[in-house]
Amino acid sequence: MRLLILVCSALLCSVFLNAQNLDSLKHSLKNVDDDSTRIETYLAIHDILKLSDFSTASKYIDSAYVTAKKINWKLGIAKTGQFHGAALSLTGKSEQAKQVLNEVVKISSELGEVTIQAYSEMTLGNIEYDLSNYAKALPHYLASQKLYESIDNYAGSSSALIWIGIINQFGLKDYAKAIEVYKNASKMAEKGNSTLNQGYIYSNLATIYYEQSRFDSAINYIKKSNLIKETFNDKRGLANGLESLGNCYFYMNDLDRAVGYYEQALTMRKALADSTGIASAYINVGRVYGEKGEIDRAFTALDKGREIAENIGFKEGVQQSFLVKSDFLEKASRYKEALFSYKSFKTVSDSMYNIASRRVLEELQLQYETEKKEQQIALQEAQLGEQALKLERNRLLMIGLILIAILFLAVIFLVRNRAKKNEQLILQQAQLKLREAELNAVINSQEKERNRFARDLHDGFGQLISVLKLNLSGLSDKDAQHPEKRLEVFKNGESVINDMYAELRSICFDLMPQTLVKKGITTALKEFGDRITQSKKVVCEVIVFSNKERLPEIVEISLFRICQEWVNNVMKYAGASHITIQLTRDETELTLTVEDDGKGFDTELFYNGKGNGWKNIQTRLNLIKGEFDLDSHPDRRGTMMTVNLHEASIKRIPTSTEKQITA
């Protein structure tokens, strides 16, 4: 008891110090200019809040992860990604979480960050466990435990062993094995001074006693566990404990206590934004109210739980909601509704069974294919070994023959023709390299133009041709016998042809504006802005400062294409009413900005998107060694894209057109 008082006093002191540190860290963010320092500050704030205020902690770690990705800091991506992936998994975004965590495992393995790798492996196991994929979860937990053990991290090893015990307990129903694993986990927790892990072990032992209907023992262990979790302000663990107490009292038929604990758990789950936990809590509350005879309150809670479970793909929750509701409807003699609810339960159950069966078949197929490929590889290796011996013999023979031939030729021709042949060889090599360089340049240029031209024709001109074809097909209808119908088809066709002509002119402009070639980037941008404004979809304003001299041809073309690509995206997706294009140049730098008043967006989605927009811009930037910056956010309107070029890229070089004019 005295030890517990000392622990609690120390923890209260820690909480007070954490609150002071939190205020200090938040204040320091205002003065941080360096991205890496900002990321470390975000991480420190997350570490303080992760147990007590999950929602706020998630926002800070999300900002840290986005910043690390933006500056491509691998260690920062690993440090932030481990927690960002965990936050995604707890809000029902399993696939996104797995993608992030697999990347973190790869990066941390390359960097030798064993702790980060072990934590990420454990979280991947948690995701598979939540999806009832126990066979996939166990290898992740074993890998995590092995990694923690390799660096003598006893607390981490204890956590991994706890999850291995959970697999044995809940997945395999092997309680004896689970208890054995929990004993090892308890030893590791004691070595690592991990009191919180000991609390989790108490929780899991309580669950075993609960499964064996030894409710008094289960309640005793749950309360021990909750006492430890409360000292650590582990709200998620406390919510689990409250729900477990509700389960015990429910099966002891103490319904008032049961609903009290369930509702406490529900309140805590909502504060944590734990979607899976909220759905389960609502279903438990509904079950208790149903047993108490308060049917309307029961159905309201059950329907809320089912709706949340459906939204996050929590099929066990959907299944349980339908089954509990069916039982209460039957007791209320509402047989038709009860039958419907039970059929819904069966539908979900069958779906889950089919998914599980498909997973088993896929795993068996994968195992079969793996064994088959291993046999093929072994056979191929044997054949390759035999072929390698033959090739080695032939190679030695050929080398011998070549050496003899070289010596013979050297004796006859080397003295008389050495100088002449050397000159010819040097000349031929130079010509070949020149031709190869010219050919590569021509091929690369042609392929890029063909791809862009084909895309423009397909997306614009091709669609108009399809519309014209569809319009003309109306002449085959019976109504086409009437002059009015034919006149209507003619007018529609004429309109489409006019659109096709306008589209063709636009494509020609997009391919290579003559204004850009002859007069330069300034005039070309102004013409581009006028064209957009004339379309009446959006007002485009072009402002140019101090850009009287021509830029290198590759720079002008690249800047124009980047601007063109970005403005087209703004017009497609942003819903903007005004676009401002600004080109500014001084002695050492040139800056192109495109600003709009449309909808903001998540910049990370742009950088990691599957489309070609960012790839096209990146290709242009690499050609001219440009720097790219993007300022946008989904919670506010307005986006600004910036491209910077330094002195080396904007050095004055006459264009080919200017050379022709001066010549």
C-alpha positions as CSV (number, residue, x, y, z in Angstrom):
1,M,0.0,0.0,0.0
2,R,2.8,2.4,0.9
3,L,4.5,1.6,-2.5
4,L,1.3,2.3,-4.3
5,I,0.9,5.7,-2.6
6,L,4.5,6.6,-3.6
7,V,3.8,5.5,-7.2
8,C,0.6,7.6,-7.3
9,S,2.5,10.6,-5.9
10,A,5.2,10.3,-8.5
11,L,2.7,10.0,-11.3
12,L,0.7,13.1,-10.1
13,C,4.0,15.0,-10.1
14,S,4.6,13.7,-13.6
15,V,1.2,14.8,-14.8
16,F,1.8,18.3,-13.4
17,L,5.2,18.5,-15.1
18,N,3.7,17.2,-18.3
19,A,1.1,20.0,-18.3
20,Q,3.9,22.6,-17.8
21,N,5.9,21.0,-20.6
22,L,2.9,20.9,-22.9
23,D,2.3,24.7,-22.5
24,S,5.9,25.4,-23.1
25,L,6.1,23.2,-26.2
26,K,2.9,24.8,-27.7
27,H,4.4,28.2,-27.1
28,S,7.7,27.3,-28.7
29,L,5.9,26.2,-31.9
30,K,5.2,29.8,-32.7
31,N,9.0,30.6,-33.0
32,V,10.1,27.4,-34.8
33,D,11.3,28.0,-38.4
34,D,13.2,24.7,-39.0
35,D,11.0,21.8,-40.2
36,S,12.9,19.1,-38.4
37,T,12.7,21.0,-35.1
38,R,9.0,21.5,-35.7
39,I,8.5,17.7,-36.2
40,E,10.4,16.9,-33.0
41,T,8.1,19.4,-31.1
42,Y,5.0,17.8,-32.6
43,L,6.3,14.4,-31.4
44,A,6.9,15.7,-27.9
45,I,3.4,17.1,-27.7
46,H,1.9,13.8,-29.0
47,D,3.9,11.8,-26.4
48,I,2.3,13.8,-23.6
49,L,-1.3,13.7,-25.0
50,K,-1.4,10.2,-26.5
51,L,-3.0,8.5,-23.5
52,S,-5.2,11.3,-22.2
53,D,-6.4,13.2,-25.3
54,F,-6.1,10.9,-28.3
55,S,-8.0,13.2,-30.7
56,T,-5.7,16.2,-30.2
57,A,-2.6,14.0,-30.1
58,S,-3.6,12.5,-33.5
59,K,-3.9,16.0,-35.1
60,Y,-0.3,16.9,-33.9
61,I,1.1,13.6,-35.2
62,D,-0.7,14.0,-38.5
63,S,0.9,17.5,-38.9
64,A,4.3,16.0,-38.0
65,Y,4.0,13.2,-40.6
66,V,2.9,15.5,-43.4
67,T,5.8,17.8,-42.7
68,A,8.3,14.9,-42.7
69,K,6.9,13.6,-46.0
70,K,7.1,17.0,-47.5
71,I,10.8,17.5,-46.7
72,N,11.5,13.8,-47.4
73,W,13.2,13.3,-44.1
74,K,13.4,9.5,-43.7
75,L,14.0,9.3,-40.0
76,G,11.2,11.9,-39.5
77,I,8.9,9.8,-41.6
78,A,9.7,6.7,-39.5
79,K,9.4,8.5,-36.1
80,T,6.0,10.1,-37.0
81,G,4.6,7.3,-39.2
82,Q,4.6,4.7,-36.5
83,F,2.1,6.9,-34.5
84,H,0.3,8.2,-37.5
85,G,-0.4,4.6,-38.7
86,A,-1.6,3.7,-35.2
87,A,-4.0,6.7,-35.2
88,L,-5.4,5.7,-38.6
89,S,-6.0,2.1,-37.5
90,L,-7.9,3.3,-34.4
91,T,-10.3,5.4,-36.5
92,G,-11.2,2.6,-38.8
93,K,-8.8,3.4,-41.7
94,S,-7.1,0.0,-41.8
95,E,-5.8,0.0,-45.3
96,Q,-4.3,3.5,-45.1
97,A,-2.8,2.5,-41.7
98,K,-1.2,-0.6,-43.2
99,Q,0.3,1.3,-46.1
100,V,1.9,3.9,-43.8
101,L,3.2,1.3,-41.3
102,N,4.7,-1.0,-44.0
103,E,6.6,2.0,-45.3
104,V,7.8,2.8,-41.8
105,V,9.0,-0.9,-41.3
106,K,11.0,-0.7,-44.5
107,I,12.6,2.7,-43.6
108,S,13.3,1.9,-40.0
109,S,14.9,-1.4,-41.1
110,E,17.2,0.5,-43.5
111,L,18.1,3.0,-40.8
112,G,18.6,0.5,-38.1
113,E,15.8,2.0,-35.9
114,V,14.9,-1.3,-34.2
115,T,12.4,0.3,-31.6
116,I,10.4,2.0,-34.4
117,Q,10.4,-1.1,-36.5
118,A,9.2,-3.3,-33.5
119,Y,6.4,-0.8,-32.6
120,S,5.2,-0.7,-36.2
121,E,5.2,-4.5,-36.5
122,M,3.1,-4.6,-33.3
123,T,0.6,-2.1,-34.7
124,L,0.3,-4.1,-38.0
125,G,-0.5,-7.1,-35.8
126,N,-3.2,-5.1,-34.0
127,I,-4.8,-4.1,-37.3
128,E,-5.0,-7.7,-38.5
129,Y,-6.3,-8.8,-35.1
130,D,-9.1,-6.2,-35.2
131,L,-10.0,-7.7,-38.6
132,S,-10.0,-11.2,-37.0
133,N,-7.0,-12.2,-39.2
134,Y,-5.3,-14.1,-36.4
135,A,-3.0,-16.1,-38.7
136,K,-1.7,-12.8,-40.2
137,A,-1.5,-11.0,-36.9
138,L,0.7,-13.6,-35.1
139,P,3.8,-13.2,-37.4
140,H,3.8,-9.4,-36.8
141,Y,3.7,-9.9,-33.0
142,L,6.5,-12.5,-33.1
143,A,8.6,-10.2,-35.2
144,S,8.0,-7.4,-32.8
145,Q,8.9,-9.5,-29.8
146,K,12.1,-10.7,-31.4
147,L,13.1,-7.1,-32.3
148,Y,12.5,-5.8,-28.8
149,E,14.4,-8.8,-27.3
150,S,17.4,-8.1,-29.6
151,I,17.9,-4.7,-27.9
152,D,16.9,-5.8,-24.3
153,N,13.8,-3.7,-24.4
154,Y,11.9,-5.6,-21.8
155,A,8.9,-3.3,-21.7
156,G,8.4,-3.7,-25.5
157,S,9.0,-7.4,-25.3
158,S,6.3,-7.6,-22.6
159,S,3.8,-5.7,-24.9
160,A,4.5,-8.1,-27.8
161,L,4.1,-11.1,-25.5
162,I,0.8,-9.8,-24.2
163,W,-0.6,-9.7,-27.8
164,I,0.7,-13.2,-28.5
165,G,-1.2,-14.3,-25.4
166,I,-4.3,-12.5,-26.7
167,I,-4.0,-14.5,-29.9
168,N,-3.9,-17.7,-28.0
169,Q,-6.7,-16.6,-25.7
170,F,-9.2,-15.0,-28.1
171,G,-8.2,-16.4,-31.5
172,L,-7.3,-20.0,-30.6
173,K,-9.2,-20.3,-27.3
174,D,-6.1,-22.0,-25.7
175,Y,-6.4,-20.6,-22.2
176,A,-3.6,-22.7,-20.8
177,K,-1.1,-21.5,-23.4
178,A,-2.4,-17.9,-23.0
179,I,-1.8,-18.0,-19.2
180,E,1.8,-19.3,-19.8
181,V,2.5,-16.5,-22.2
182,Y,1.1,-13.9,-19.8
183,K,3.4,-15.2,-17.1
184,N,6.4,-14.6,-19.4
185,A,5.0,-11.2,-20.2
186,S,4.7,-10.4,-16.5
187,K,8.4,-11.3,-16.0
188,M,9.4,-9.0,-18.9
189,A,7.2,-6.2,-17.5
190,E,8.8,-6.5,-14.1
191,K,12.3,-6.4,-15.7
192,G,11.4,-3.4,-17.8
193,N,9.6,-1.6,-14.9
194,S,6.5,-1.5,-17.0
195,T,3.6,-1.1,-14.5
196,L,1.1,-0.3,-17.3
197,N,1.8,-3.6,-19.1
198,Q,1.1,-5.4,-15.8
199,G,-2.3,-3.7,-15.8
200,Y,-3.0,-5.1,-19.3
201,I,-2.0,-8.6,-18.1
202,Y,-4.5,-8.3,-15.3
203,S,-7.2,-7.3,-17.8
204,N,-6.5,-10.3,-20.0
205,L,-6.4,-12.7,-17.0
206,A,-9.8,-11.2,-16.0
207,T,-11.1,-12.0,-19.4
208,I,-10.1,-15.7,-19.1
209,Y,-11.9,-15.9,-15.7
210,Y,-14.9,-14.2,-17.4
211,E,-14.9,-16.8,-20.2
212,Q,-15.0,-19.5,-17.4
213,S,-17.9,-17.7,-15.7
214,R,-15.8,-16.9,-12.6
215,F,-17.1,-13.4,-12.5
216,D,-15.9,-12.4,-8.9
217,S,-12.3,-13.2,-9.9
218,A,-12.7,-11.4,-13.2
219,I,-14.0,-8.3,-11.4
220,N,-11.2,-8.4,-8.9
221,Y,-8.5,-8.4,-11.7
222,I,-10.3,-5.8,-13.8
223,K,-10.3,-3.4,-10.8
224,K,-6.6,-4.0,-10.2
225,S,-6.0,-3.3,-13.9
226,N,-8.1,-0.1,-13.9
227,L,-6.2,1.2,-10.8
228,I,-2.9,1.0,-12.7
229,K,-4.4,2.4,-15.9
230,E,-5.9,5.3,-14.0
231,T,-2.6,6.3,-12.5
232,F,-1.1,6.4,-16.0
233,N,-4.2,8.3,-17.4
234,D,-4.7,5.5,-19.9
235,K,-8.2,6.4,-21.0
236,R,-8.4,3.8,-23.7
237,G,-7.4,1.0,-21.3
238,L,-9.9,2.4,-18.7
239,A,-12.7,2.3,-21.3
240,N,-11.9,-1.4,-22.0
241,G,-11.9,-2.1,-18.3
242,L,-15.3,-0.4,-17.7
243,E,-16.8,-2.3,-20.6
244,S,-15.4,-5.6,-19.1
245,L,-17.0,-4.7,-15.7
246,G,-20.3,-4.1,-17.5
247,N,-20.0,-7.5,-19.1
248,C,-19.4,-9.2,-15.7
249,Y,-22.4,-7.5,-14.0
250,F,-24.6,-8.2,-17.0
251,Y,-24.1,-11.9,-16.8
252,M,-24.5,-11.7,-13.0
253,N,-27.9,-10.1,-13.8
254,D,-27.0,-6.9,-12.0
255,L,-28.4,-4.8,-14.9
256,D,-28.2,-1.3,-13.2
257,R,-24.5,-1.7,-12.5
258,A,-23.9,-3.1,-16.0
259,V,-25.6,-0.2,-17.9
260,G,-23.7,2.3,-15.6
261,Y,-20.3,0.8,-16.6
262,Y,-21.3,0.6,-20.3
263,E,-22.4,4.2,-20.4
264,Q,-19.2,5.3,-18.7
265,A,-17.2,3.3,-21.3
266,L,-19.3,4.9,-24.1
267,T,-18.6,8.4,-22.9
268,M,-14.8,7.7,-22.7
269,R,-14.9,6.0,-26.2
270,K,-16.5,9.1,-27.7
271,A,-13.8,11.4,-26.1
272,L,-11.2,9.1,-27.7
273,A,-12.9,9.0,-31.1
274,D,-12.6,5.2,-31.0
275,S,-15.1,4.2,-33.6
276,T,-15.0,0.4,-33.0
277,G,-15.3,0.9,-29.2
278,I,-18.2,3.4,-29.6
279,A,-20.1,0.8,-31.8
280,S,-19.5,-2.0,-29.2
281,A,-20.5,0.2,-26.3
282,Y,-23.8,1.2,-28.0
283,I,-24.6,-2.4,-28.7
284,N,-23.9,-3.4,-25.0
285,V,-26.1,-0.5,-23.7
286,G,-28.9,-1.6,-26.0
287,R,-28.6,-5.2,-24.8
288,V,-29.0,-4.1,-21.2
289,Y,-32.0,-1.8,-21.8
290,G,-33.6,-4.7,-23.8
291,E,-33.2,-7.0,-20.8
292,K,-34.7,-4.3,-18.5
293,G,-37.7,-4.1,-20.8
294,E,-37.0,-0.6,-22.1
295,I,-37.3,-1.7,-25.8
296,D,-37.3,1.8,-27.4
297,R,-34.1,2.9,-25.7
298,A,-32.6,-0.5,-26.5
299,F,-33.4,-0.2,-30.3
300,T,-32.1,3.3,-30.4
301,A,-28.8,2.3,-28.9
302,L,-28.5,-0.9,-31.1
303,D,-29.3,1.0,-34.3
304,K,-26.7,3.7,-33.5
305,G,-24.1,0.9,-32.8
306,R,-24.9,-0.9,-36.0
307,E,-24.8,2.4,-38.1
308,I,-21.3,3.2,-36.8
309,A,-20.1,-0.4,-37.3
310,E,-21.4,-0.4,-40.9
311,N,-19.6,2.9,-41.6
312,I,-16.2,1.5,-40.5
313,G,-16.6,-2.1,-41.8
314,F,-16.9,-3.6,-38.3
315,K,-18.9,-6.6,-39.4
316,E,-18.9,-8.3,-36.0
317,G,-20.6,-5.3,-34.5
318,V,-23.2,-5.3,-37.3
319,Q,-23.8,-9.0,-36.8
320,Q,-24.2,-8.6,-33.0
321,S,-26.6,-5.7,-33.3
322,F,-28.9,-7.6,-35.7
323,L,-28.9,-10.7,-33.5
324,V,-29.6,-8.9,-30.2
325,K,-32.4,-6.8,-31.8
326,S,-33.9,-10.0,-33.3
327,D,-34.1,-11.6,-29.8
328,F,-35.9,-8.6,-28.3
329,L,-38.3,-8.3,-31.2
330,E,-39.2,-11.9,-30.8
331,K,-39.8,-11.5,-27.1
332,A,-42.0,-8.5,-27.9
333,S,-44.0,-10.8,-30.3
334,R,-43.0,-8.6,-33.2
335,Y,-42.2,-11.7,-35.3
336,K,-42.1,-10.2,-38.7
337,E,-39.5,-7.6,-37.7
338,A,-37.7,-10.2,-35.7
339,L,-37.4,-12.4,-38.8
340,F,-36.1,-9.5,-40.9
341,S,-33.5,-8.7,-38.3
342,Y,-32.4,-12.3,-38.0
343,K,-32.1,-12.6,-41.8
344,S,-29.9,-9.5,-41.8
345,F,-27.8,-11.2,-39.1
346,K,-27.5,-14.4,-41.2
347,T,-26.6,-12.3,-44.3
348,V,-23.7,-10.7,-42.4
349,S,-22.6,-14.0,-40.9
350,D,-22.6,-15.7,-44.3
351,S,-20.6,-12.8,-45.7
352,M,-18.0,-13.1,-42.9
353,Y,-17.9,-16.9,-43.5
354,N,-17.3,-16.4,-47.2
355,I,-14.5,-13.9,-46.5
356,A,-12.9,-16.2,-44.0
357,S,-13.2,-19.2,-46.4
358,R,-11.7,-17.1,-49.3
359,R,-8.8,-16.1,-47.1
360,V,-8.1,-19.7,-46.2
361,L,-8.3,-20.7,-49.9
362,E,-6.0,-17.9,-50.8
363,E,-3.4,-18.8,-48.2
364,L,-3.5,-22.5,-49.3
365,Q,-3.2,-21.4,-53.0
366,L,-0.3,-19.1,-52.0
367,Q,1.4,-22.0,-50.1
368,Y,0.9,-24.3,-53.1
369,E,2.3,-21.8,-55.5
370,T,5.3,-21.0,-53.3
371,E,6.2,-24.7,-53.0
372,K,5.8,-25.1,-56.8
373,K,8.0,-22.1,-57.5
374,E,10.6,-23.4,-55.0
375,Q,10.8,-26.7,-56.9
376,Q,11.0,-24.9,-60.2
377,I,13.7,-22.6,-58.9
378,A,15.7,-25.6,-57.6
379,L,15.4,-27.3,-61.0
380,Q,16.4,-24.1,-62.8
381,E,19.4,-23.6,-60.5
382,A,20.6,-27.1,-61.3
383,Q,20.2,-26.5,-65.1
384,L,21.9,-23.1,-64.8
385,G,24.8,-24.7,-62.9
386,E,25.3,-27.2,-65.7
387,Q,25.0,-24.5,-68.4
388,A,27.4,-22.3,-66.4
389,L,30.1,-25.1,-66.6
390,K,29.6,-25.5,-70.3
391,L,29.8,-21.7,-70.8
392,E,32.9,-21.5,-68.7
393,R,34.6,-24.2,-70.9
394,N,33.5,-22.5,-74.1
395,R,34.6,-19.1,-72.7
396,L,38.1,-20.4,-72.0
397,L,38.3,-22.0,-75.5
398,M,37.1,-18.8,-77.1
399,I,39.6,-16.7,-75.1
400,G,42.4,-18.9,-76.2
401,L,41.4,-18.7,-79.9
402,I,41.0,-14.9,-79.6
403,L,44.4,-14.5,-78.0
404,I,46.0,-16.5,-80.8
405,A,44.2,-14.5,-83.4
406,I,45.2,-11.2,-81.8
407,L,48.8,-12.2,-81.6
408,F,48.8,-13.3,-85.3
409,L,47.2,-10.0,-86.4
410,A,49.5,-8.0,-84.3
411,V,52.6,-9.5,-85.9
412,I,51.3,-8.8,-89.4
413,F,49.5,-5.5,-89.2
414,L,50.4,-3.6,-86.0
415,V,53.6,-2.0,-87.1
416,R,52.4,-0.6,-90.5
417,N,48.8,0.4,-89.6
418,R,48.8,1.3,-85.9
419,A,48.7,5.1,-86.3
420,K,46.2,5.0,-89.1
421,K,43.8,2.6,-87.3
422,N,44.0,4.5,-84.1
423,E,42.9,7.7,-85.9
424,Q,40.1,5.9,-87.6
425,L,38.9,4.3,-84.4
426,I,38.9,7.6,-82.5
427,L,36.9,9.2,-85.3
428,Q,34.4,6.4,-85.5
429,Q,33.8,6.4,-81.8
430,A,33.3,10.1,-81.7
431,Q,30.8,9.9,-84.6
432,L,29.0,7.0,-83.0
433,K,28.6,8.9,-79.7
434,L,27.4,12.0,-81.5
435,R,24.9,10.1,-83.5
436,E,23.7,8.2,-80.4
437,A,23.2,11.4,-78.5
438,E,21.4,13.0,-81.3
439,L,19.2,10.0,-81.8
440,N,18.3,9.8,-78.1
441,A,17.5,13.4,-78.0
442,V,15.2,13.1,-81.0
443,I,13.5,10.0,-79.7
444,N,12.9,11.4,-76.3
445,S,11.5,14.6,-77.7
446,Q,9.2,12.8,-80.1
447,E,7.9,10.4,-77.5
448,K,7.1,13.1,-75.0
449,E,5.2,15.2,-77.7
450,R,3.4,12.1,-79.0
451,N,2.2,11.1,-75.5
452,R,1.0,14.6,-74.7
453,F,-0.7,15.1,-78.2
454,A,-2.4,11.7,-77.9
455,R,-3.7,12.5,-74.4
456,D,-5.1,15.9,-75.5
457,L,-6.8,14.4,-78.6
458,H,-8.2,11.5,-76.5
459,D,-9.5,13.6,-73.7
460,G,-10.9,16.5,-75.7
461,F,-11.3,15.9,-79.5
462,G,-12.1,12.2,-79.0
463,Q,-15.0,13.0,-76.7
464,L,-16.4,15.5,-79.1
465,I,-16.2,12.9,-81.9
466,S,-18.1,10.5,-79.7
467,V,-20.8,13.1,-79.1
468,L,-21.1,13.8,-82.8
469,K,-21.4,10.1,-83.5
470,L,-24.1,9.7,-80.9
471,N,-25.9,12.7,-82.3
472,L,-25.8,11.3,-85.9
473,S,-27.0,7.9,-84.7
474,G,-30.3,9.7,-84.1
475,L,-30.9,9.7,-87.9
476,S,-31.6,5.9,-87.7
477,D,-34.5,6.4,-85.4
478,K,-38.1,6.4,-86.7
479,D,-38.5,10.0,-85.6
480,A,-35.7,10.9,-88.0
481,Q,-38.2,10.6,-90.9
482,H,-39.6,14.0,-89.9
483,P,-37.9,17.1,-91.2
484,E,-38.0,18.7,-87.7
485,K,-36.0,15.8,-86.3
486,R,-33.4,16.0,-89.1
487,L,-33.1,19.8,-88.6
488,E,-32.5,19.2,-84.9
489,V,-29.8,16.6,-85.6
490,F,-28.2,19.0,-88.1
491,K,-28.1,21.9,-85.6
492,N,-26.7,19.7,-82.9
493,G,-24.1,18.3,-85.3
494,E,-23.1,21.8,-86.4
495,S,-22.7,22.9,-82.7
496,V,-20.5,19.9,-82.0
497,I,-18.4,20.6,-85.1
498,N,-17.9,24.2,-83.9
499,D,-16.8,22.8,-80.6
500,M,-14.4,20.4,-82.3
501,Y,-12.9,23.4,-84.2
502,A,-12.5,25.4,-81.0
503,E,-11.0,22.3,-79.3
504,L,-8.5,21.8,-82.2
505,R,-7.4,25.4,-82.0
506,S,-7.0,25.0,-78.2
507,I,-4.9,21.8,-78.7
508,C,-2.7,23.6,-81.2
509,F,-2.1,26.3,-78.6
510,D,-1.4,23.7,-75.9
511,L,1.1,21.9,-78.1
512,M,3.4,24.9,-78.7
513,P,2.1,28.6,-78.6
514,Q,3.9,30.5,-81.3
515,T,3.8,33.5,-79.0
516,L,6.0,31.6,-76.6
517,V,8.6,30.7,-79.3
518,K,8.7,34.2,-80.9
519,K,8.0,36.6,-78.1
520,G,8.8,34.8,-74.9
521,I,7.3,33.7,-71.6
522,T,5.8,37.1,-70.6
523,T,3.7,37.5,-73.8
524,A,2.7,33.8,-73.8
525,L,1.5,33.9,-70.2
526,K,-0.6,37.0,-70.9
527,E,-2.2,35.3,-74.0
528,F,-2.8,32.2,-71.9
529,G,-4.6,34.3,-69.2
530,D,-6.7,36.1,-71.8
531,R,-7.8,32.8,-73.3
532,I,-8.9,31.6,-69.8
533,T,-10.8,34.8,-69.1
534,Q,-12.5,34.7,-72.5
535,S,-13.8,31.2,-71.6
536,K,-15.9,33.0,-68.9
537,K,-15.3,30.1,-66.5
538,V,-12.9,32.0,-64.4
539,V,-11.1,35.4,-64.4
540,C,-7.3,35.0,-64.9
541,E,-5.0,37.9,-64.1
542,V,-1.4,37.9,-65.3
543,I,1.2,40.2,-63.5
544,V,4.8,40.4,-64.7
545,F,7.6,42.3,-62.9
546,S,11.1,43.0,-64.4
547,N,11.2,40.3,-67.1
548,K,12.3,42.2,-70.2
549,E,15.1,39.9,-71.3
550,R,14.4,36.5,-72.8
551,L,15.1,33.4,-70.7
552,P,16.8,30.2,-72.0
553,E,14.4,28.3,-74.3
554,I,14.1,25.3,-72.1
555,V,13.3,27.5,-69.1
556,E,10.5,29.4,-70.9
557,I,8.9,26.3,-72.2
558,S,9.1,24.5,-68.8
559,L,7.7,27.4,-66.8
560,F,4.8,27.8,-69.3
561,R,4.0,24.1,-69.2
562,I,4.1,24.1,-65.4
563,C,1.8,27.1,-65.2
564,Q,-0.5,25.5,-67.8
565,E,-0.7,22.2,-65.9
566,W,-1.5,23.9,-62.6
567,V,-4.1,26.3,-64.0
568,N,-5.9,23.4,-65.7
569,N,-6.0,21.5,-62.4
570,V,-7.4,24.6,-60.6
571,M,-10.2,25.0,-63.3
572,K,-11.1,21.3,-63.0
573,Y,-11.2,20.8,-59.3
574,A,-10.9,24.0,-57.2
575,G,-14.2,25.7,-58.2
576,A,-12.2,29.0,-58.3
577,S,-13.6,32.3,-59.6
578,H,-10.3,34.2,-59.8
579,I,-6.7,33.1,-60.7
580,T,-3.6,35.3,-60.5
581,I,-0.4,34.4,-62.3
582,Q,2.6,36.4,-61.3
583,L,6.1,36.3,-62.7
584,T,8.9,38.2,-60.8
585,R,12.6,38.4,-61.7
586,D,15.6,40.1,-60.2
587,E,19.3,39.6,-60.7
588,T,19.6,36.3,-58.9
589,E,16.2,34.7,-58.9
590,L,13.0,34.2,-60.9
591,T,9.7,33.3,-59.2
592,L,6.5,32.1,-60.8
593,T,3.4,32.0,-58.6
594,V,-0.2,30.8,-59.4
595,E,-2.8,31.8,-56.7
596,D,-6.5,31.0,-56.8
597,D,-9.5,31.5,-54.5
598,G,-10.9,28.0,-54.9
599,K,-11.2,25.1,-52.5
600,G,-8.2,24.1,-50.5
601,F,-6.9,20.5,-50.3
602,D,-4.6,18.1,-48.6
603,T,-1.2,18.7,-50.2
604,E,-0.1,15.2,-49.2
605,L,-2.8,13.7,-51.5
606,F,-1.4,15.8,-54.4
607,Y,2.2,14.6,-53.9
608,N,1.3,11.0,-53.4
609,G,-1.6,10.9,-56.0
610,K,-1.8,8.4,-58.7
611,G,-2.4,11.0,-61.4
612,N,0.2,12.5,-63.8
613,G,-0.1,16.1,-62.7
614,W,2.7,16.1,-60.1
615,K,4.8,13.8,-62.2
616,N,4.6,16.2,-65.2
617,I,5.5,19.2,-63.0
618,Q,8.3,17.3,-61.4
619,T,9.8,16.4,-64.8
620,R,9.8,20.0,-65.9
621,L,11.3,21.1,-62.6
622,N,14.2,18.6,-62.9
623,L,15.0,20.0,-66.4
624,I,15.4,23.5,-65.1
625,K,16.6,22.7,-61.5
626,G,13.6,24.5,-60.1
627,E,12.3,24.6,-56.5
628,F,8.6,23.9,-55.9
629,D,6.3,25.0,-53.0
630,L,2.6,24.5,-52.4
631,D,0.4,26.2,-49.8
632,S,-3.1,24.8,-49.3
633,H,-5.3,23.3,-46.6
634,P,-8.7,21.6,-46.9
635,D,-10.2,23.8,-44.1
636,R,-9.7,27.1,-45.9
637,R,-10.1,28.5,-49.4
638,G,-7.3,29.6,-51.5
639,T,-4.2,27.8,-52.9
640,M,-0.8,29.2,-53.9
641,M,1.8,27.3,-56.1
642,T,5.3,28.7,-56.3
643,V,8.3,27.8,-58.5
644,N,11.7,29.4,-57.8
645,L,14.7,29.5,-60.2
646,H,18.2,30.7,-59.2
647,E,20.8,32.5,-61.1
648,A,22.4,29.5,-62.9
649,S,19.0,28.5,-64.4
650,I,18.0,31.9,-65.7
651,K,21.4,32.9,-67.2
652,R,20.8,34.8,-70.5
653,I,21.1,32.5,-73.5
654,P,19.6,33.4,-77.0
655,T,16.9,31.1,-78.2
656,S,17.0,29.3,-81.6
657,T,14.4,31.7,-83.0
658,E,16.5,34.8,-81.9
659,K,19.6,33.2,-83.5
660,Q,17.7,32.9,-86.8
661,I,16.4,36.5,-86.6
662,T,19.9,37.9,-85.9
663,A,21.4,35.7,-88.6
